[in-house]
Amino acid sequence: MPQLAATILVADDETHVTHILSLKLGALGHRVLVARDGHEALTLAQQHRPDLIITDFQMPLLSGYDMARRLFSDQATRGLRIIMLTARGHKLNPDELKQTHIIELMDKPFQISALSRLVTKLLATQPAGVLAATEGNSP
């Protein structure tokens, strides 16, 4: 049974990353929103409440982590689930994760096929359009 198309926000200041992810996720039937910095990502997330956010950790104006904290602190966007792309070796500790709804950390460089499988798995566990209503910090 085909899954419903989801809205996915991709936030990264590396154009080649947003381009590849947009093509791949779009080919899977998803609507893709693109942000090139953390501030733009925060604004798009608040306006559109995407079903999933894929964000880089290090971005101009606002880091992906700070964006995730702001979304988590706002009741309207608290349940937005986030995949964080990080430079190799960079990890978030449990206390940092409790202040966000980051549900997966993935090292860069990443395999697009592995990220696509993760996205499909996460979206299958929560139907499109429902994620914004999810509460708490558990996947």
N, CA, C and O of each residue as an XYZ file, in Angstrom:
556
protein
N       0.844     -1.182      0.000
C       0.000      0.000      0.000
C       0.886      1.242      0.000
O       1.713      1.375      0.903
N       0.764      2.140     -0.944
C       1.608      3.334     -0.975
C       1.293      4.262      0.190
O       0.140      4.441      0.582
N       2.361      4.845      0.729
C       2.142      5.781      1.833
C       1.762      7.138      1.273
O       2.064      7.462      0.125
N       1.098      7.920      2.099
C       0.717      9.262      1.699
C       1.949     10.137      1.562
O       2.925      9.964      2.293
N       1.908     11.065      0.635
C       3.009     11.999      0.474
C       3.114     12.868      1.722
O       2.106     13.279      2.298
N       4.331     13.135      2.122
C       4.587     13.953      3.296
C       5.254     15.254      2.866
O       5.806     15.354      1.770
N       5.194     16.239      3.742
C       5.941     17.473      3.540
C       7.214     17.362      4.373
O       7.161     17.138      5.583
N       8.349     17.520      3.713
C       9.647     17.388      4.372
C      10.422     18.681      4.167
O      10.566     19.160      3.043
N      10.915     19.233      5.254
C      11.762     20.423      5.203
C      13.212     19.970      5.220
O      13.633     19.248      6.124
N      13.976     20.394      4.220
C      15.403     20.106      4.142
C      16.138     21.419      4.359
O      15.945     22.377      3.610
N      16.989     21.461      5.393
C      17.718     22.683      5.724
C      19.218     22.405      5.740
O      19.711     21.631      6.561
N      19.924     23.038      4.832
C      21.375     22.874      4.749
C      21.926     24.027      3.939
O      21.306     24.443      2.960
N      23.074     24.552      4.325
C      23.668     25.654      3.580
C      24.518     25.162      2.409
O      25.054     25.975      1.656
N      24.647     23.855      2.246
C      25.357     23.282      1.109
C      24.332     22.971      0.018
O      23.511     22.065      0.162
N      24.393     23.732     -1.069
C      23.402     23.627     -2.132
C      23.334     22.225     -2.716
O      22.246     21.750     -3.044
N      24.472     21.554     -2.854
C      24.443     20.214     -3.442
C      23.670     19.233     -2.555
O      23.043     18.306     -3.069
N      23.705     19.421     -1.242
C      22.955     18.545     -0.325
C      21.456     18.776     -0.490
O      20.691     17.820     -0.617
N      21.033     20.039     -0.488
C      19.597     20.307     -0.640
C      19.096     19.867     -2.019
O      17.965     19.398     -2.147
N      19.923     20.015     -3.035
C      19.533     19.619     -4.382
C      19.322     18.107     -4.462
O      18.286     17.654     -4.949
N      20.282     17.333     -3.993
C      20.192     15.866     -4.045
C      19.004     15.372     -3.219
O      18.238     14.521     -3.669
N      18.857     15.916     -2.002
C      17.744     15.479     -1.151
C      16.399     15.866     -1.762
O      15.447     15.089     -1.693
N      16.309     17.035     -2.346
C      15.061     17.460     -2.987
C      14.695     16.527     -4.129
O      13.537     16.136     -4.273
N      15.684     16.171     -4.941
C      15.420     15.267     -6.061
C      14.976     13.893     -5.569
O      13.980     13.352     -6.048
N      15.706     13.334     -4.623
C      15.411     11.987     -4.133
C      14.061     11.936     -3.420
O      13.239     11.066     -3.706
N      13.834     12.860     -2.498
C      12.575     12.866     -1.743
C      11.390     13.209     -2.646
O      10.299     12.663     -2.480
N      11.605     14.106     -3.591
C      10.556     14.435     -4.560
C      10.207     13.230     -5.419
O       9.037     13.002     -5.723
N      11.215     12.455     -5.813
C      10.977     11.250     -6.614
C      10.185     10.208     -5.826
O       9.504      9.370     -6.416
N      10.272     10.256     -4.500
C       9.492      9.348     -3.655
C       8.065      9.862     -3.451
O       7.251      9.215     -2.792
N       7.771     11.041     -4.029
C       6.416     11.572     -3.971
C       6.174     12.590     -2.874
O       5.035     12.995     -2.644
N       7.231     13.006     -2.194
C       7.069     13.949     -1.097
C       7.174     15.391     -1.581
O       7.825     15.679     -2.585
N       6.528     16.280     -0.859
C       6.659     17.729     -1.084
C       7.873     18.175     -0.275
O       7.943     17.918      0.926
N       8.818     18.834     -0.915
C      10.060     19.220     -0.253
C      10.160     20.741     -0.174
O      10.045     21.443     -1.178
N      10.376     21.229      1.043
C      10.654     22.643      1.283
C      12.149     22.755      1.547
O      12.723     21.889      2.208
N      12.785     23.800      1.046
C      14.235     23.949      1.197
C      14.554     25.250      1.912
O      14.018     26.311      1.591
N      15.452     25.136      2.900
C      15.974     26.311      3.607
C      17.493     26.261      3.529
O      18.096     25.190      3.601
N      18.101     27.425      3.381
C      19.552     27.489      3.243
C      20.265     28.008      4.491
O      21.490     28.121      4.516
N      19.488     28.321      5.518
C      20.077     28.706      6.798
C      19.074     28.378      7.901
O      17.910     28.084      7.629
N      19.533     28.431      9.131
C      18.686     28.046     10.256
C      17.498     28.959     10.481
O      16.427     28.498     10.879
N      17.671     30.238     10.233
C      16.558     31.176     10.415
C      15.447     30.903      9.402
O      14.269     30.878      9.758
N      15.823     30.702      8.149
C      14.833     30.388      7.113
C      14.135     29.061      7.442
O      12.927     28.927      7.249
N      14.899     28.090      7.936
C      14.314     26.791      8.302
C      13.297     26.950      9.429
O      12.220     26.355      9.384
N      13.632     27.741     10.428
C      12.717     27.981     11.544
C      11.414     28.602     11.040
O      10.328     28.171     11.427
N      11.521     29.598     10.191
C      10.341     30.271      9.648
C       9.475     29.305      8.843
O       8.256     29.272      9.010
N      10.104     28.524      7.973
C       9.346     27.560      7.160
C       8.687     26.488      8.034
O       7.553     26.084      7.778
N       9.397     26.037      9.056
C       8.835     25.021      9.954
C       7.617     25.567     10.697
O       6.621     24.863     10.863
N       7.697     26.808     11.138
C       6.570     27.417     11.852
C       5.383     27.648     10.917
O       4.233     27.489     11.328
N       5.647     28.016      9.680
C       4.573     28.295      8.720
C       3.907     27.026      8.196
O       2.686     26.987      8.046
N       4.694     25.989      7.917
C       4.185     24.814      7.210
C       4.037     23.570      8.084
O       3.352     22.624      7.694
N       4.657     23.556      9.240
C       4.632     22.382     10.134
C       4.830     21.084      9.350
O       3.918     20.265      9.244
N       6.029     20.911      8.805
C       6.292     19.731      7.974
C       6.202     18.433      8.777
O       6.306     18.427     10.004
N       6.008     17.351      8.055
C       5.920     16.041      8.686
C       7.276     15.567      9.196
O       7.350     14.752     10.116
N       8.345     16.081      8.596
C       9.698     15.696      8.988
C      10.642     16.818      8.590
O      10.444     17.481      7.572
N      11.673     17.024      9.407
C      12.710     18.009      9.091
C      14.039     17.272      9.017
O      14.371     16.473      9.892
N      14.790     17.551      7.967
C      16.160     17.063      7.845
C      17.021     18.307      7.837
O      16.916     19.131      6.930
N      17.880     18.453      8.848
C      18.659     19.680      8.965
C      20.120     19.400      9.261
O      20.466     18.429      9.933
N      20.954     20.260      8.751
C      22.371     20.232      9.083
C      22.541     20.841     10.467
O      21.744     21.684     10.880
N      23.564     20.423     11.178
C      23.847     21.013     12.486
C      24.399     22.425     12.319
O      23.905     23.368     12.936
N      25.426     22.564     11.479
C      26.091     23.853     11.318
C      25.519     24.586     10.122
O      25.679     24.164      8.977
N      24.842     25.703     10.411
C      24.283     26.544      9.352
C      24.430     28.002      9.748
O      24.576     28.315     10.930
N      24.392     28.899      8.763
C      24.452     30.331      9.073
C      23.207     30.811      9.820
O      22.139     30.207      9.728
N      23.364     31.883     10.542
C      22.316     32.623     11.242
C      21.741     31.889     12.453
O      21.486     32.517     13.481
N      21.537     30.602     12.357
C      20.977     29.813     13.452
C      21.355     28.361     13.190
O      21.089     27.835     12.109
N      21.969     27.718     14.162
C      22.359     26.317     13.946
C      21.120     25.426     13.891
O      20.052     25.798     14.375
N      21.276     24.264     13.305
C      20.183     23.302     13.272
C      19.753     22.903     14.675
O      18.569     22.684     14.930
N      20.716     22.810     15.584
C      20.387     22.471     16.972
C      19.563     23.582     17.624
O      18.560     23.303     18.282
N      19.981     24.846     17.446
C      19.222     25.959     18.033
C      17.829     26.064     17.418
O      16.867     26.400     18.109
N      17.719     25.777     16.120
C      16.407     25.761     15.481
C      15.540     24.686     16.131
O      14.376     24.932     16.446
N      16.102     23.501     16.329
C      15.362     22.393     16.941
C      14.911     22.754     18.355
O      13.792     22.423     18.748
N      15.762     23.425     19.120
C      15.391     23.851     20.476
C      14.230     24.839     20.444
O      13.307     24.744     21.252
N      14.276     25.782     19.517
C      13.198     26.775     19.421
C      11.881     26.111     19.018
O      10.826     26.442     19.559
N      11.942     25.187     18.082
C      10.726     24.476     17.678
C      10.162     23.674     18.841
O       8.947     23.630     19.034
N      11.030     23.041     19.614
C      10.599     22.220     20.740
C      10.002     23.071     21.859
O       9.118     22.616     22.584
N      10.484     24.306     21.999
C       9.989     25.174     23.078
C       8.625     25.798     22.754
O       7.978     26.361     23.637
N       8.190     25.701     21.507
C       6.908     26.254     21.080
C       5.885     25.121     21.004
O       6.084     24.159     20.261
N       4.810     25.224     21.754
C       3.803     24.161     21.800
C       3.271     23.809     20.406
O       2.959     22.648     20.143
N       3.165     24.788     19.521
C       2.617     24.558     18.184
C       3.535     23.708     17.310
O       3.063     23.045     16.386
N       4.834     23.718     17.588
C       5.787     22.974     16.750
C       6.583     21.937     17.539
O       7.508     21.325     17.004
N       6.237     21.743     18.772
C       6.979     20.845     19.664
C       7.137     19.429     19.118
O       8.182     18.810     19.321
N       6.134     18.906     18.436
C       6.163     17.520     17.983
C       6.829     17.285     16.638
O       6.876     16.146     16.173
N       7.340     18.319     16.005
C       7.990     18.131     14.713
C       9.236     17.276     14.888
O      10.116     17.603     15.685
N       9.307     16.183     14.140
C      10.441     15.269     14.271
C      11.572     15.715     13.355
O      11.349     16.217     12.253
N      12.796     15.515     13.845
C      13.965     16.060     13.165
C      15.048     15.001     13.019
O      15.364     14.275     13.962
N      15.610     14.929     11.814
C      16.838     14.181     11.567
C      17.943     15.221     11.465
O      17.848     16.151     10.664
N      18.990     15.072     12.270
C      20.099     16.027     12.287
C      21.299     15.424     11.561
O      21.772     14.343     11.912
N      21.784     16.138     10.544
C      23.003     15.761      9.843
C      24.165     16.473     10.529
O      24.127     17.686     10.734
N      25.192     15.711     10.880
C      26.308     16.293     11.630
C      27.637     15.952     10.981
O      27.768     14.960     10.263
N      28.625     16.806     11.255
C      29.987     16.495     10.838
C      30.444     15.263     11.616
O      30.029     15.047     12.754
N      31.284     14.477     11.002
C      31.756     13.255     11.653
C      32.254     13.518     13.063
O      33.006     14.458     13.320
N      31.813     12.663     13.959
C      32.283     12.739     15.331
C      31.477     13.661     16.220
O      31.600     13.583     17.443
N      30.659     14.529     15.657
C      29.881     15.441     16.495
C      28.630     14.725     16.993
O      27.822     14.240     16.201
N      28.485     14.666     18.286
C      27.328     14.004     18.887
C      26.654     14.959     19.860
O      27.283     15.885     20.374
N      25.392     14.731     20.104
C      24.655     15.490     21.109
C      24.460     14.586     22.312
O      24.177     13.397     22.167
N      24.611     15.153     23.498
C      24.444     14.336     24.701
C      22.955     14.226     25.036
O      22.138     14.969     24.491
N      22.605     13.305     25.925
C      21.188     13.099     26.259
C      20.474     14.357     26.749
O      19.300     14.558     26.436
N      21.165     15.209     27.513
C      20.529     16.450     27.976
C      20.207     17.378     26.809
O      19.151     18.011     26.793
N      21.110     17.461     25.835
C      20.851     18.289     24.657
C      19.667     17.744     23.855
O      18.838     18.507     23.360
N      19.600     16.427     23.735
C      18.499     15.818     22.983
C      17.156     16.025     23.667
O      16.134     16.115     22.986
N      17.130     16.102     24.997
C      15.877     16.321     25.726
C      15.287     17.699     25.455
O      14.100     17.926     25.689
N      16.113     18.619     24.962
C      15.659     19.979     24.683
C      15.187     20.135     23.235
O      14.901     21.242     22.780
N      15.111     19.010     22.523
C      14.731     19.025     21.103
C      13.844     17.829     20.800
O      13.543     17.020     21.678
N      13.439     17.732     19.561
C      12.748     16.529     19.085
C      13.588     15.906     17.968
O      13.062     15.411     16.971
N      14.920     15.945     18.167
C      15.825     15.273     17.232
C      15.720     13.782     17.519
O      16.008     13.328     18.626
N      15.308     13.033     16.516
C      15.102     11.604     16.740
C      16.187     10.750     16.106
O      16.256      9.545     16.349
N      17.029     11.368     15.299
C      18.103     10.611     14.661
C      19.238     11.561     14.315
O      19.010     12.669     13.829
N      20.469     11.114     14.572
C      21.666     11.829     14.149
C      22.307     11.016     13.039
O      22.438      9.798     13.160
N      22.707     11.670     11.965
C      23.344     10.977     10.850
C      24.605     11.743     10.474
O      24.573     12.952     10.241
N      25.719     11.011     10.421
C      26.985     11.631     10.064
C      27.044     11.994      8.595
O      26.508     11.291      7.738
N      27.714     13.119      8.321
C      28.048     13.507      6.960
C      29.475     13.029      6.704
O      30.294     13.102      7.621
N      29.806     12.562      5.553
C      28.911     12.348      4.431
C      27.998     11.152      4.712
O      28.377     10.232      5.437
N      26.815     11.171      4.144
C      25.846     10.105      4.362
C      25.501      9.462      3.023
O      25.732     10.038      1.960
N      24.951      8.275      3.097
C      24.471      7.602      1.893
C      23.013      7.987      1.693
O      22.189      7.827      2.593
N      22.702      8.492      0.512
C      21.337      8.930      0.230
C      20.360      7.771      0.373
O      19.220      7.976      0.792
N      20.783      6.569      0.035
C      19.883      5.412      0.154
C      19.558      5.131      1.619
O      18.419      4.797      1.945
N      20.547      5.264      2.506
C      20.309      5.037      3.935
C      19.373      6.105      4.493
O      18.483      5.796      5.286
N      19.567      7.356      4.085
C      18.692      8.429      4.550
C      17.268      8.231      4.010
O      16.295      8.451      4.731
N      17.149      7.821      2.756
C      15.826      7.566      2.172
C      15.094      6.459      2.917
O      13.895      6.567      3.172
N      15.813      5.394      3.266
C      15.188      4.301      4.030
C      14.741      4.791      5.402
O      13.660      4.431      5.866
N      15.568      5.610      6.055
C      15.210      6.155      7.367
C      13.964      7.030      7.265
O      13.059      6.921      8.092
N      13.913      7.888      6.266
C      12.756      8.762      6.066
C      11.500      7.922      5.856
O      10.463      8.189      6.464
N      11.591      6.922      5.006
C      10.440      6.050      4.743
C       9.989      5.354      6.016
O       8.791      5.267      6.287
N      10.935      4.861      6.794
C      10.614      4.180      8.056
C       9.930      5.134      9.032
O       8.912      4.783      9.628
N      10.473      6.323      9.198
C       9.901      7.287     10.139
C       8.508      7.733      9.717
O       7.611      7.862     10.550
N       8.333      7.965      8.440
C       7.017      8.400      7.963
C       5.990      7.282      8.048
O       4.798      7.544      8.211
N       6.440      6.046      7.940
C       5.526      4.907      8.047
C       5.023      4.727      9.474
O       3.945      4.172      9.684
N       5.796      5.193     10.459
C       5.388      5.045     11.857
C       4.420      6.132     12.292
O       3.806      6.030     13.354
N       4.282      7.160     11.489
C       3.376      8.262     11.820
C       2.828      8.808     10.512
O       3.597      9.340      9.711
N       1.548      8.697     10.270
C       0.980      9.169      9.005
C       1.250     10.647      8.753
O       1.348     11.443      9.687
N       1.366     10.995      7.491
C       1.588     12.400      7.096
C       0.494     13.270      7.681
O      -0.672     12.879      7.722
N       0.884     14.467      8.138
C      -0.083     15.416      8.676
C      -0.371     15.249     10.145
O      -1.115     16.048     10.713
N       0.196     14.226     10.791
C      -0.093     13.957     12.194
C       1.058     14.381     13.079
O       0.865     14.608     14.274
N       2.260     14.493     12.517
C       3.436     14.715     13.339
C       3.378     15.985     14.161
O       3.856     15.998     15.296
N       2.817     17.042     13.634
C       2.788     18.313     14.360
C       1.973     18.214     15.645
O       2.149     19.025     16.554
N       1.095     17.239     15.727
C       0.270     17.076     16.908
C       0.924     16.169     17.952
O       0.415     16.042     19.066
N       2.050     15.535     17.598
C       2.731     14.615     18.494
C       3.349     15.378     19.663
O       3.923     16.449     19.468
N       3.241     14.852     20.837
C       3.812     15.492     22.022
C       5.011     14.716     22.515
O       5.184     13.550     22.159
N       5.839     15.342     23.326
C       6.958     14.653     23.973
C       8.201     14.611     23.108
O       8.303     15.310     22.100
N       9.166     13.759     23.530
C      10.451     13.683     22.851
C      10.796     12.256     22.461
O      11.969     11.936     22.271
N       9.797     11.397     22.340
C      10.084     10.027     21.927
C       9.566      9.810     20.521
O       8.508     10.320     20.152
N      10.337      9.032     19.718
C       9.930      8.814     18.325
C       8.638      8.046     18.205
O       8.174      7.789     17.094
